[in-house]
């Protein structure tokens, strides 16, 4: 399907451009689209689904200034040039794009909150994401993310985790996980202070305390000491709960 077919699809749905309150989402999944053209009438679109086409460039989206959600998984993108024009974009899915090797166009993007970028084997660096102030969730599983040396890998990972808003990070299946000298999970949790989920596993408060002790206060010995403190605190809490329960029972008995 050629770019002309996109014009035809848009023409068939042209009423959406005049009634955005009735339909602010455009579905163009699996249409064989190669180029993004003829979208100028759709200035009020909030979401567009372009999954499973053969799109190689995002330049044609420049008129969609109100767009908040963009789905372009399973296409032929190699980079995200053109994304910088979408200043209201919050959700972006660019998973499984053949040859995707750069997401640098996202640098300093002021509104992006969620990025799905998994299964892009040619993608080695996502450092640009550290400059996205609103980014809360990154899913880059099964990519080629790595550093050229151990120190470079640790620096890159530290930069990625430094975002004050980052709550969810998935880097499963990336070389960088095995390229750092410290345990991957402990390293990330200690660096990402807002992180709540890492590689699809929740980050609990006790794990954060142990990770920070390991990285900031003396390695394995400090982590073991923090574990001991946590166990003591949990035991005291159980004893206090039992004491409260027994006191409640005695009070009820006396009232009978």
Buried (B, 14 or more C-beta within 10 A) or exposed (E): BEBEBBBEBBEEBEEBBEEBEEBBEBBBBEBEBBBBBBBEBBEBBBBBBBBBBBBBBBEBBBBBBBBBBBBBBBBBBBBBBBBBBBEBBBBBBBBBBBEBBBBBBBBEBEBBBBBBBBBBBEBBBBBBBBBBEEBBBBBBBBBBBBBEEEEBBBBBBBBBBEBEEBBBBBBBBBBBBEBBEBBBBBBBBBBBEEBBEBBEEEBEEBBBBBBBBBBEEEEEEBBBBBBEBBEEEEEEEEEEEEEEEEEEEEEEEEEE
